[in-house]
Amino acid sequence: MNMRSTRSTVTFSNPFTLPGYPDNLPAGDYEVLVEEELLQGLSFEAYRRTATYLTVRGRGSLAGHTELLAISDNDLKGALRRDRGATEKNNHGDAALSPQEDLK
């Protein structure tokens, strides 16, 4: 069975959560590792995703350690979609108007 792994980086502009992970994760860049296997018996080359991992860097007493957090592709896409929505909301919120001073 032929396997391949690809790495990419995703950026979160806001702190976020993922299902099955107890802590809030800070905003920042995260490496994503995707593992796929070659589908046999086809007349063309095709791969099937077998696993997706998010690399989480340790904080506090765990600084310097990394953890590969197994996640679903849908959970990752959902977290990125919520992050974009939060960023758009923060950037396009109603402008606050300062009250005018009483000039008597």
PyMOL commands that set and color helices and strands:
alter all, ss='L'
color gray80, all
select helices_A, chain A and resi 60-62+73-91
alter helices_A, ss='H'
color red, helices_A
select strands_A, chain A and resi 3-12+28-38+47-57+66-71
alter strands_A, ss='S'
color yellow, strands_A
deselect
rebuild
show_as cartoon
